[in-house]
Amino acid sequence: MDQEEETKGNTSNFESINITEIPDNDVKLDKENFSKGLMTLLSPVIEEMDSRIVAVKASQKELSKEIERLLAELQLFVEAAEPPPIQSSIQKLISARKKLTTTNQTLKTVHDRIERMHAQLSKENTKRHTFF
């Protein structure tokens, strides 16, 4: 209970202070002291962040240079590399395609002949059934 009474006593002291009673010079000094204290507190953090940002920018610049170097080196490999010899494979595929086309034409011709023979046999069977 003693602590509660002390707290109530402290609050009543704050409530009794009228802001208009504080002289302007004291308010200005308090603002200046607050600003100085805030700057003192935040300056190291801001300086640390600034130095880290500078370090990150430098690191990114180095990384960019390294990427450019690697791209140039890869471009040299691309230009120097000969394409694999695929011409013989292409010729084999062209030959296989021609053979396949010829075989398909032959199969179509055979199929057409079988269809005609089937049609003729159907006619012959129909004539025989009508005779009997």
BALOBA-1460 file (C-alpha; in Angstrom, 3 decimals):
// residues 132
<rec num="1" residu="m" x="0.000" y="0.000" z="0.000"/>
<rec num="2" residu="d" x="2.894" y="2.337" z="0.626"/>
<rec num="3" residu="q" x="3.933" y="2.075" z="-3.018"/>
<rec num="4" residu="e" x="0.407" y="2.901" z="-4.188"/>
<rec num="5" residu="e" x="0.318" y="5.976" z="-1.997"/>
<rec num="6" residu="e" x="3.708" y="7.079" z="-3.327"/>
<rec num="7" residu="t" x="2.516" y="6.564" z="-6.897"/>
<rec num="8" residu="k" x="-0.646" y="8.542" z="-6.231"/>
<rec num="9" residu="g" x="1.434" y="11.243" z="-4.643"/>
<rec num="10" residu="n" x="3.730" y="11.438" z="-7.674"/>
<rec num="11" residu="t" x="0.811" y="11.610" z="-10.086"/>
<rec num="12" residu="s" x="-0.812" y="14.384" z="-8.193"/>
<rec num="13" residu="n" x="2.441" y="16.354" z="-8.434"/>
<rec num="14" residu="f" x="2.434" y="15.947" z="-12.241"/>
<rec num="15" residu="e" x="-1.194" y="16.925" z="-12.474"/>
<rec num="16" residu="s" x="-0.604" y="20.069" z="-10.510"/>
<rec num="17" residu="i" x="2.109" y="21.292" z="-12.915"/>
<rec num="18" residu="n" x="0.702" y="23.664" z="-15.457"/>
<rec num="19" residu="i" x="2.559" y="23.675" z="-18.755"/>
<rec num="20" residu="t" x="2.075" y="27.389" z="-19.137"/>
<rec num="21" residu="e" x="4.031" y="27.859" z="-15.920"/>
<rec num="22" residu="i" x="7.211" y="26.361" z="-17.514"/>
<rec num="23" residu="p" x="9.350" y="29.189" z="-18.838"/>
<rec num="24" residu="d" x="10.001" y="29.263" z="-22.596"/>
<rec num="25" residu="n" x="13.745" y="29.019" z="-22.039"/>
<rec num="26" residu="d" x="13.311" y="25.739" z="-20.141"/>
<rec num="27" residu="v" x="11.112" y="24.301" z="-22.927"/>
<rec num="28" residu="k" x="13.713" y="25.271" z="-25.518"/>
<rec num="29" residu="l" x="16.458" y="23.744" z="-23.396"/>
<rec num="30" residu="d" x="14.427" y="20.556" z="-22.954"/>
<rec num="31" residu="k" x="13.872" y="20.324" z="-26.722"/>
<rec num="32" residu="e" x="17.553" y="20.907" z="-27.363"/>
<rec num="33" residu="n" x="18.568" y="18.365" z="-24.739"/>
<rec num="34" residu="f" x="16.101" y="15.849" z="-26.154"/>
<rec num="35" residu="s" x="17.411" y="16.431" z="-29.683"/>
<rec num="36" residu="k" x="21.015" y="16.088" z="-28.544"/>
<rec num="37" residu="g" x="20.212" y="12.950" z="-26.573"/>
<rec num="38" residu="l" x="18.352" y="11.453" z="-29.502"/>
<rec num="39" residu="m" x="21.217" y="12.258" z="-31.866"/>
<rec num="40" residu="t" x="23.725" y="10.818" z="-29.402"/>
<rec num="41" residu="l" x="21.660" y="7.651" z="-29.166"/>
<rec num="42" residu="l" x="20.937" y="7.225" z="-32.885"/>
<rec num="43" residu="s" x="24.198" y="8.470" z="-34.423"/>
<rec num="44" residu="p" x="26.149" y="5.219" z="-33.910"/>
<rec num="45" residu="v" x="23.280" y="3.173" z="-35.340"/>
<rec num="46" residu="i" x="22.944" y="5.440" z="-38.364"/>
<rec num="47" residu="e" x="26.702" y="5.470" z="-38.954"/>
<rec num="48" residu="e" x="26.829" y="1.665" z="-38.699"/>
<rec num="49" residu="m" x="23.942" y="1.312" z="-41.155"/>
<rec num="50" residu="d" x="25.574" y="3.792" z="-43.512"/>
<rec num="51" residu="s" x="28.895" y="1.944" z="-43.449"/>
<rec num="52" residu="r" x="27.135" y="-1.373" z="-44.071"/>
<rec num="53" residu="i" x="25.188" y="0.110" z="-46.992"/>
<rec num="54" residu="v" x="28.445" y="1.382" z="-48.485"/>
<rec num="55" residu="a" x="29.967" y="-2.093" z="-48.009"/>
<rec num="56" residu="v" x="26.962" y="-3.744" z="-49.682"/>
<rec num="57" residu="k" x="27.185" y="-1.356" z="-52.634"/>
<rec num="58" residu="a" x="30.890" y="-2.116" z="-53.021"/>
<rec num="59" residu="s" x="30.203" y="-5.846" z="-52.791"/>
<rec num="60" residu="q" x="27.473" y="-5.587" z="-55.414"/>
<rec num="61" residu="k" x="29.802" y="-3.648" z="-57.685"/>
<rec num="62" residu="e" x="32.446" y="-6.383" z="-57.341"/>
<rec num="63" residu="l" x="29.820" y="-9.046" z="-57.980"/>
<rec num="64" residu="s" x="28.635" y="-7.214" z="-61.082"/>
<rec num="65" residu="k" x="32.198" y="-7.034" z="-62.409"/>
<rec num="66" residu="e" x="32.704" y="-10.746" z="-61.745"/>
<rec num="67" residu="i" x="29.454" y="-11.609" z="-63.537"/>
<rec num="68" residu="e" x="30.514" y="-9.522" z="-66.532"/>
<rec num="69" residu="r" x="33.895" y="-11.276" z="-66.572"/>
<rec num="70" residu="l" x="32.256" y="-14.702" z="-66.449"/>
<rec num="71" residu="l" x="29.840" y="-13.760" z="-69.227"/>
<rec num="72" residu="a" x="32.733" y="-12.645" z="-71.413"/>
<rec num="73" residu="e" x="34.588" y="-15.885" z="-70.687"/>
<rec num="74" residu="l" x="31.524" y="-17.990" z="-71.463"/>
<rec num="75" residu="q" x="31.029" y="-16.073" z="-74.695"/>
<rec num="76" residu="l" x="34.576" y="-17.034" z="-75.698"/>
<rec num="77" residu="f" x="33.766" y="-20.697" z="-75.056"/>
<rec num="78" residu="v" x="30.577" y="-20.448" z="-77.090"/>
<rec num="79" residu="e" x="32.380" y="-18.836" z="-79.997"/>
<rec num="80" residu="a" x="35.310" y="-21.278" z="-79.843"/>
<rec num="81" residu="a" x="33.246" y="-24.439" z="-79.480"/>
<rec num="82" residu="e" x="32.433" y="-26.289" z="-82.661"/>
<rec num="83" residu="p" x="28.980" y="-27.746" z="-83.019"/>
<rec num="84" residu="p" x="28.903" y="-31.516" z="-82.745"/>
<rec num="85" residu="p" x="29.049" y="-33.379" z="-86.071"/>
<rec num="86" residu="i" x="25.400" y="-34.120" z="-86.729"/>
<rec num="87" residu="q" x="25.399" y="-33.926" z="-90.525"/>
<rec num="88" residu="s" x="25.767" y="-37.709" z="-90.893"/>
<rec num="89" residu="s" x="22.854" y="-38.245" z="-88.493"/>
<rec num="90" residu="i" x="20.748" y="-35.798" z="-90.482"/>
<rec num="91" residu="q" x="21.516" y="-37.705" z="-93.709"/>
<rec num="92" residu="k" x="20.533" y="-40.989" z="-92.051"/>
<rec num="93" residu="l" x="17.241" y="-39.476" z="-90.901"/>
<rec num="94" residu="i" x="16.508" y="-38.120" z="-94.394"/>
<rec num="95" residu="s" x="17.232" y="-41.552" z="-95.889"/>
<rec num="96" residu="a" x="15.013" y="-43.263" z="-93.302"/>
<rec num="97" residu="r" x="12.207" y="-40.791" z="-94.044"/>
<rec num="98" residu="k" x="12.426" y="-41.540" z="-97.785"/>
<rec num="99" residu="k" x="12.303" y="-45.290" z="-97.099"/>
<rec num="100" residu="l" x="9.345" y="-44.828" z="-94.772"/>
<rec num="101" residu="t" x="7.494" y="-42.753" z="-97.373"/>
<rec num="102" residu="t" x="8.131" y="-45.404" z="-100.038"/>
<rec num="103" residu="t" x="6.978" y="-48.173" z="-97.696"/>
<rec num="104" residu="n" x="3.818" y="-46.238" z="-96.827"/>
<rec num="105" residu="q" x="3.024" y="-45.770" z="-100.528"/>
<rec num="106" residu="t" x="3.524" y="-49.490" z="-101.140"/>
<rec num="107" residu="l" x="1.279" y="-50.355" z="-98.189"/>
<rec num="108" residu="k" x="-1.407" y="-47.996" z="-99.493"/>
<rec num="109" residu="t" x="-1.235" y="-49.632" z="-102.935"/>
<rec num="110" residu="v" x="-1.515" y="-53.108" z="-101.382"/>
<rec num="111" residu="h" x="-4.414" y="-51.952" z="-99.206"/>
<rec num="112" residu="d" x="-6.247" y="-50.531" z="-102.206"/>
<rec num="113" residu="r" x="-5.794" y="-53.824" z="-104.112"/>
<rec num="114" residu="i" x="-7.099" y="-55.822" z="-101.148"/>
<rec num="115" residu="e" x="-10.130" y="-53.513" z="-100.928"/>
<rec num="116" residu="r" x="-10.853" y="-54.004" z="-104.640"/>
<rec num="117" residu="m" x="-10.462" y="-57.780" z="-104.316"/>
<rec num="118" residu="h" x="-12.778" y="-57.775" z="-101.310"/>
<rec num="119" residu="a" x="-15.353" y="-55.786" z="-103.243"/>
<rec num="120" residu="q" x="-15.142" y="-58.226" z="-106.186"/>
<rec num="121" residu="l" x="-15.511" y="-61.228" z="-103.883"/>
<rec num="122" residu="s" x="-18.538" y="-59.629" z="-102.285"/>
<rec num="123" residu="k" x="-20.124" y="-59.177" z="-105.732"/>
<rec num="124" residu="e" x="-19.342" y="-62.796" z="-106.652"/>
<rec num="125" residu="n" x="-20.900" y="-64.066" z="-103.437"/>
<rec num="126" residu="t" x="-23.985" y="-61.933" z="-103.987"/>
<rec num="127" residu="k" x="-24.407" y="-63.289" z="-107.539"/>
<rec num="128" residu="r" x="-24.065" y="-66.888" z="-106.332"/>
<rec num="129" residu="h" x="-26.662" y="-66.374" z="-103.619"/>
<rec num="130" residu="t" x="-29.118" y="-64.881" z="-106.060"/>
<rec num="131" residu="f" x="-28.682" y="-67.799" z="-108.448"/>
<rec num="132" residu="f" x="-29.419" y="-70.418" z="-105.880"/>
